[in-house]
């Protein structure tokens, strides 16, 4: 693959942005601090860009209105329950996603194919480092749960959702070297996904692949379905046990979900307009917990469902803002279909499939409480939207011609 200097044609502020992204990409799998430092460097870069070019290129991004609407509701929700902790907790996490999105959208917009490939290489580098360490931990330390990589098995599952899909990008061109690298990375990321024991991440990934093959190849969809039927033969025993006991009283942590959902819904009904305040689910959880719930002493800091998280903490206004965001994402994706057959179009398909899987994973989890995941999702969301808009514009130009 042709080598390029990724900083070669970038302006001063853009160099800061890319440097911050590289830090988040390469070291993002080892806790929250590297992505946060990366985000700070990215923010310095975008401030330099705004000073030189103005803010127009930034705020004209797709999803600008729904994201700012969601942020405004979050700020309003803190008016009645303002606390220093909340401002730097969930509100800070929302800013990590939103700021990362806007900066990534700016830097990836209208970039050449080689730029996308080079950035993907650095993203793979970080994923591979995390994956190799996860493999070491799973084989030599504790094969039943990979916790120390990101600190939580579900977060590791989310992290690997994106890498499993992006590993497919190496199959784009029929090169034996790329196929070999893609196969190794795909198996490595798949191993970490399975041994993360995040059932919801595995289910989300499977649904993402169904979506991917539906759009890409109906024949491959049939092959995937056959492999899916055989998949229990390769699933690790702890994951199968987790599947079988997901809502069984024998596994208190999983069986708590129905009670968590009920608590979140009751918070919403008692605070229907603006919820209990962004970041305040944890503070109110025990007040709403059913006395018959098996785990009376454990305090959960999120609802394990993205809709209930928004409803309980941001109320009806927050739910409307979130639904507005989802509608705009679906609308932008639909307008970009069908994707082009070049690398950008293929990468766009992979991002679409990964986010499809991530959305379903978030129906039984809420992973954006982690800064590492928040920054990564924000960057990848901005990257994806930039590709979608380019696909849509290319489609419209082709129709006009």
Residue, then its C-alpha position, 0 to 999 in steps of 0.5 A: x500500500x502506498x505510503x503517505x504522510x498523513x500530516x503532509x497537506x494539513x493545516x496547523x489546526x488540522x494537524x492538532x486534530x489528527x494528532x489527537x485522533x491518533x492518540x485516541x485510536x492507538x491508546x483508546x483501549x486502555x482506559x479513559x485518559x488517553x481518549x480524553x487527552x486526545x480530545x483535548x488536543x483535537x479541541x485545541x486544533x478545532x479552535x485554531x481552525x475556527x480562528x482562521x476559517x470561522x465556525x461555519x464549516x463546523x456547525x453546518x455538519x449533518x446532525x447539528x440541530x438534533x445534537x445541539x437540541x439534545x445537549x440543550x435539554x440536558x443542560x435544562x434538566x440540571x436547572x432543578x438538580x444542579x450539582x458539580x458532579x453531574x456537570x462533569x459526569x453525564x453532561x461531560x460525556x455528552x460533550x465528549x460525544x458531540x465535540x468528537x463528532x463535530x471535529x471528526x465530521x470536519x476533518x473527514x469531509x471531502x478527504x481523499x481515499x488515501x487519507x481514510x486508509x491511513x487513518x484506518x491503519x492507525x485505528x487498526x493499530x490501536x485495536x490490534x494492541x488492545x486485541x493482543x493484550x486481550x488475547x494474552x489476558x484471556x489465555x494466560x490470566x482469566x479466560x472467563x472475563x476480560x476486565x482490565x483492558x477497558x475495565x468492563x466486559x460490556x465496554x470491551x464488547x462495544x469496542x470490539x463491535x466496530x473493529x470486527x466490522x472494520x477488519x472487513x475493509x482489508x478484504x475490499x481488494x483481492x490482495x493475499x497480504x490484506x486478506x491474511x491481515x484481515x483474517x488475523x484481525x477479524x479472528x482476534x477481534x472476534x475472540x475478544x468480542x466473544x470472551x468479553x462475555x457481553x451477550x448484548x454486544x454479540x447479539x448486536x454484532x450478529x444483527x449488524x452482520x445480517x444488515x451488512x450482508x442484506x445490503x452487500x450480498x444476498x448469497x453471503x447472507x445465506x452462508x452467514x445464516x448457516x454459520x450462525x446455526x453452527x455458532x453455538x459450537x464455537x461460543x465459549x462455555x461462560x458466554x453460553x452460560x450467560x445466555x442461558x441465565x440472562x433472566x434467571x434468578x441464579x444470576x443476580x446481575x442479569x436478572x436485575x435488569x427487569x427491576x432496573x427497567x421498571x425503576x427507570x420507567x417510574x423515574x420518568x413517570x414521576x418526572x415526565x418533562x425533564x426527567x431526574x436530571x442528566x447523570x442522576x439515575x444513580x442517585x435515585x435508583x434505590x428510591x425506586x427499586x422494588x423491595x422484592x428485587x434480588x440485589x438491594x445493596x448494589x447501586x446501578x449507575x445506568x439503566x441498561x437501555x439507551x431509551x430508558x436512560x434518556x427518558x429517566x434522566x431527560x424526560x419527554x423533551x429528551x426522548x423527543x430530541x433523541x428520536x429526532x437524532x435517530x430520524x435524522x441518522x436514518x434519513x441521512x443513511x437512506x438518502x445515501x443508498x445505494x453506496x458507491x462501489x469504491x473504497x469510501x462507499x464500502x467503508x460507509x457500508x461497514x460503518x453503517x453496519x457497525x452502528x446498526x449493531x451498536x444501536x441494538x447492543x445499547x438496548x440492553x446496555x448503556x455504554x456511553x458512560x465510559x469516556x473511551x467509548x464516548x470519544x470513539x463513538x463520537x469520532x466514528x459517528x462523525x466519520x460515518x456522517x461525513x462519508x454518508x453526506x459524500x455518498x448522498x452528494x455523489x448520488x445527487x450529482x450523478x442523477x443531475x448529470 
